[in-house]
Amino acid sequence: MSGKNKILKKVFALICLAGLCVSVNAATNGRCYALGQPFFVGDILNSAGQGWVMLYHLDKMQGTADFTGPTGKPGPVILIKSLGDNFAMGATLNTFDRRTGGSVLASTGFLNKAILFTPEPDVTQQRFPNWPQLHFGLKIGEQRIGLDAFFETQNYGKNSNSDILDTITNVTGTSEFKQKTAINNVGGKISARFAFGNLAWNPWFCYGVPYLDGSVSDVLTSTKTDTVIQNTTDMIFSMNKEDRLLTFGSCLDYTFGDWGWGIIGAWYRNETFQFKGEVTEKQTLNSSILYQHDSTRVSPRYNNSFYDYFISITPNVFENLTVAFEYQGGFSILDQKFEDKSQTDTTITTYYNDFIIALERPITVNRKLIDVLTARGSLRYAVGRQIEKTTKPDGSVLEFVKSMSTNYEQLEGMAIFFGFGYQKKRVTVDMAMRLLLWNQLGIVTGPPPAAITFTVDLHK
């Protein structure tokens, strides 16, 4: 291997190590999507996961058009500014990280359960406003420390009025519906990379405090001659103050000289939340109360935990060609327990295994319209199972084994990804698409999910 190629390999390895243990599954860009979104990819996108990663991508900005979901939407937007040689700050939009983050958007249950508890909340991830996350990176010798802060908020309101007619009694009336819903989440994260020669340790800890509150009012007014009857249902809903989103983990990486490098690590995530509603049901006749009943509606106590471990190896087998292998495994446990012992409790346990093989080859072109062309591709295979256990009030237990729908929103099976990167001076364009998805439903066809990313290097 020539000296120049050795240097290029070491530079690539250093950049990859900057992204160790960081993979933003729910947000992607053109490069990461083409490589199957593994742990070992060092990319500016990883700045959304851990602030110290910015120190390897100073003075850059990046934007992505994301077509990997059912509909196209704005993807991650990343801005990084260096302040001297040892400090950087940045901001990211439209990103959330399940492995290292405390975002309510990364929750597999919070928004779904909020939708079930409140009527028509319209709090889907696509509509959830995501304020910029702020990131700070500090370099002290060979050590790097990152601090992150985030605030998420969504407010939803609906007012509707309609006329009603009971064709049997010929009674006319009106229906008035009002709703206000607010979801907020505030949190922070600390991460670091401590280097000891060829060995480095990367720990992280993140804590988020989600909160939901609001009210619903539904009034039905019936009018017949001089009689006015109103049926009113009012609900004020909220969450417990101890609810949380907690994530922590760490990993080790080791560089084997010219042979390559490897990463091994694990992470844990816990989501704990419960919704409550104070309900008043009332009926009045000409403003006189005929009936009133106050009650409290309580959702199950949701406790969702993820236990994940991974290992990836990137050997220097071929010159100018990066070949990487990754295995990720683990399980998640979702407990839904009622305070009312007459209800049935549920525990869903999901076991998953994920395998990735990825290739990346840069080719120096030095033409008028392009300097470097990079080809990428990956194969990803996921397999697992899901066990649902229900415990009835009489103590009897039932278990059901299901095929897996992974926590990466991808049915078990095999997927093939492919992409290109084009670089001209300070501008890089990365494009990627999924060529094939095969799962228990068969081969999925149609317009392939895709992503296109623009990156500008502003470093002087």
N, C-alpha and C positions, 0 to 999 in steps of 0.2 A: 504494500500500500504506500503510495507516495506521501511525502510530508504534507502537501497541500490538502490531500484528501483526509489525512489523519486529523488535521486541524478542523476541517469541515465537519467530520464525524464528531469531534469533541464539542464543537459549538452546538451541533444539533442535539447531542446528549444533554448538554447543559440546559438548553431551552426546554427539552422534554422533562428534565428533572424539576424545572420551575413549575411544571404543571402536574407534578406527581400527586396522586391521590385526589385530584380535582377533576370532576367531570360534571358539567352542567346538563343533566339529562333533559330537563324540561325546556331548556333554551339551547339553541344550537347555532352553528354557522356553517359556511360551505365546506371548510376543511374538516371540522370535527364530524360532520354528518357523513362525509365520504369515508372516513376511517372507522365508522361504527360507534362513535362517541365513547371511546375507551378511557381508562385512567391515564395511560402512558403518554397521551398527546399533550405536548407543551404548546399552549396557544394563548393569545391575548384574551380569549373568552374566559379563561380560568381566573382572570382578575375578579370576576364576579363571585368566585368561590372563596378566594383568599387574597387579601390585599397585598401581601408581600410579592405576589406574582407580577405585579405591575413593574417591579424593579427590573424585570427582564424585557419589558415592552414599553420603554419610556417614549413619551411624546408621540403617541399614536392615537388615531381614532378609527373606529370601525362601525359599520352599519350592515344589517342583514335583512333581506326580504325572505321570510320564512314561509315556505309552501309545504311543510312537512305534515301539517294537520289537515283537517277536512276542508278548511278554507285558508287562503293566504292572509297573512297578518304581518305587521311590523315585527321584526326579530330584534335581537339584542343590539343596543347602541352603547358603545364604550368610548370614553374619553379619558386619556391619561396624560398628565403633565408632570414633568420632572421639576423639582425645586432643589437644584444642586445635584451633587453626585450621589448623595446617600438618602434622599427623601423624595417621595412621589405621592401625588394625590390624584384621585380620579372619581368618575361617576359612571354608573351603568343604569340603563333603562331596559325594561322588558326582559329581565333575567331573574331566575330563581333557581336555587340549587338544592336538591333533595339531600345530597350527601353531606354537605358542609353548612347548609343554611337553616334559618328559622322562619322562612317565608310561609305565610298562610297559603300562598299559591302552590307551594310544593306539597301541601298536605293532601293525602289521598282520601281524607274523610271529612275535613272541616267544612268545605264549601258544599259538598253533597248533603251532609246532615243539616246544614243551615237551610238549604233549599227545602228539605223535607219538613222542617219545623216551622218555617215561615212561608206563607202563601206568596207565590210569585216574587221572589226576592231579586231575580235577575242578577245573580252574583257569580256568573261564570267567569272562568279565568280570562277569556277573551275580552270581557267587558270590564274587568277589574282594573281601575287606574293604579299604576305602579309608579310611585314617586321615585326619583333617582336614589339609588343606593350610593353612599359615600364610602370611599376606600382610601386608606392611608398606608403607605409602605415605608419602612425605615430599615436602612442597612447599617449594621454595626460590625465592621470587619467582614468576616465571612458569614455572619449570622443575619437573618432577615426576620422582621416582625411585621405583621399586618393587623390593622384595626378596621372594622367595617361597622357601619350604622345604617339602619333602614327604617322607613316608616311607610306603611301601606294603608290606604283608606278607600272605602267605597260607600257612597250614599245613594240610596234608591228611594224614590217616592212615586206613588201612584194615586191619582184621584179619578174616580169614575162615577158618573150619574146616569141613570137610565130609567125610563118609564116602564111600568109593569101592568099587566092586565090579567086578572083571573077570569077566564072565559066561563067558568062554571057559576061563580057567584056574581060576576060582572062588577067586581071590585077593582078600582084602579089604584095605582100607588106609584111610589118611586123607590129606587134602590141606590144607596150612596155608599161607596167603598173608598176608604182612605188607608194608606200604608206609608210608613217611614221606616227604613232599615239603614243601619250604619254598621259597617264592619271596619275595625281598626286593628292594626298590628304594628307594634314597635319592638325593636330588638337590636342586638349588637353581636359582634363576633370578634374573637381574637384568634390569630393563627401565627405560626412561626415556622422557620426552617433553620435548624441547627446543624451545621456541617462539621464533620470530624474526619478530615482526609477524604477518602473515597466513600465514606458512610455519611448519611444525612438522616435526620429525624424530623418529621413534619407533623406536629400536633395541631388540633383546632378545637374550639369550643364555641357554640352559638346558642343564644337564648332569645326566644320571641314570646311576646305576651299578646295573644289575640283577644279581641273583645267584640261582642255583637250586642246591639240593643236596638230597640225600635218599638213601634206600636201598630196595631191594626184595628180599624173600626169599620163595622159592617152594619148599616142601618136600613131596615125595610119598613117603609111607611105605607099603610093601607088606608084608603079614604072611602067612606060610603056615607052619603048624606052629611050629617053633622058629626060623624064618628071618625076619629083618627086613632089608629092602632100602630104602634111602633115596636118592632123587635130589634133590639140592639145587642151586638156582641162586640166587646172591647177586649183587646189583649195587649199587655205590655210585656215584652220578652227581653231576656238578658242572658248572660253567662256567669258562671262562677268566677270569682276573682283569682282562684288558684290555677285556672287553666293555663296551659303553656305549650310551647313547641321547643323541644330541647334536642340538640345534636352535638355529638362529640366523637372524635376519632383520632387516629394517628397512623402513620406508616413509615417504613424505612426504605431507603433506596441505597443501592450499592453499585458503584462503577467498577467493572472488572477489567480495568486497563483498556487495551485495544479489543477485548473480546466482546464488550457490550455492557449492558446494565440491566438491573432488575429492580422491581418494586413489590413490596408485600405490606399489607395493612388491613385494618378493619375499622368500621364505624358503627355507631348506634344512634338511633333517632327515636324519640318518643313524643307522641301527641296525646294530650289529655284535655278533654273538654266535655261540657254538658250544657244544654240549653234549658231555660225555664221560662214559663209564661204565666202571668197573673191574669185570669180571665173573669170578666163580668158579663153575665147574660141577663138581660132585662126586657120586660114587656110593659108598655104603658098604654093607657086608654085615656085620650084627651088630657095628656100630661100627668095623669095619676098612675102611680106604679102599681101594676097588678102582680108582678112577679120579678124577683131578682135573686140571682144565685152567683156567688163568688167561688172560684176554684183555682187551683194551681196545676198547670200541666208541666210535667217534667220529662225530658227525653232520657234515654239511657245514658249512663256514664260511659263515654267512649275512651278507651285506652288503646292506642295503636303504637306498637313497637316494631322497629326494624333492627335486625342483626345481620350485618353484611361483612364479608371478608373477600379479599382479592389478591391476586398475584399476577404480575405481568413480566415478561422477559423480552428484551430487544437485543438479539445477538448481532454482532458485526460480521455477518456471513458474506454479504455481497458488497462490493465497492459501489458507492453512489446509490445504493438501494437499501431503504430501511424496511426490515421485516419484523413485525411484532406479534407476540402471542399473549392473550390475556384470558384468565379464568376468573369469574366472579360468582360467588355463591352466597346463600344465606336464607333467611326466613323472616317472615313478618307475622305478628300476632295481633289481631284486632278483637278486643273484648268489648261487648255491649251488655252492660248490666243495669237492671232497673232497680230503683229504690223500692218500688212496689213489688213485693215478693210473689204476687199473683201473676206476674208477667214472666215470659220465657226469655232467658238470657242466651246470648249467642257468642261463640268464639270461632273466629275464622283464622286458620293457620295456613300460610302460603309458603311453600318451599320452591326456590328457584335456582337455576344454574345457567350461567351465561358464558359462551365461548366466542372469542373474537380472534380472527387472523386479519392483519392489516398490512398493506404495502404502500410505500410512498417513494417516488423516484423523481428528483429534480433534474432537469436537462437544461444546460446553459445554451441559449440560442443566439443572443446578441444580434438580433435583427432590428430593423427600424421600428417595428411596432411592439416588439417583445424582447425582454432580456432573458427571462427564465420561464420555462414551462414545466409544471409539475403534474405528474399523473398519480392518482390515488385510487385505492379500492380496498374493500373489506368484505369479509363474510362473517355473519353473526348468527349464532345458533342458540336458542333458548329452550329449556325444557324444565318441567317441574310439575307440581301438583298442589291442589288446594283441598283442605279438609275443613268442613263446617260442622261444628258441634253445637247442638242446642240442649239446654238444660231446662226442663219444664218445672213448674212449681212443685210437683209431686216428687221431684228428684230424679225422674227418669231422663236418660241421656240418649240422644240420637246423633249418629255421625254420617256425613255424606262426603264422598271423595269426588272431586271435580277435576277436570283438566284445567291447566293454569292460564290465567290472564295476568301477565307479569306486572310488577309495579312500575314498569317502564311503558305502560300503556301499549304493549305489543303482545299479541297472542303468541303462544309458544310455537316455535318453528324456525325456519331459516330465512335470512334476508341477505341480499347482496347489494352493496353500495358501490358507487363509482363517481369520480369527480376529477376536475382539472383546476389547476391554479395558474394564473397568468400574472407575471410581474414585469412592470416597466418603470424603472427608476424607483420613485417613492410610492407608486400605486400598485396594489395587488388586488386581483379579482379572483375569488374562489367560487366555483360552482360544483354542485353535487346533486345526485338523485339516487333514489332507490330503484334498482333495475328489476328486482324480483322479491316477492314475499311469498313464502310457502308456509301454510300452517294447517291446522286441523280442518279449516274450511276449504282447503284446496289452494291452488295457485291464484293469487290476487292480481288482477289485471287492471287496466285503466290508466289514466294519467298518473305518472309516478310522482310521489312526494319529492320535493326538491328544495334547495336553498341556494341563494346567491349572496355573496358577501363582498363588500368593498372595504379595503384597509388603506389608510394614508399614513405614511411615516413622516412626521413633522420634525423629527430630530435634526438639529443643525450639524 
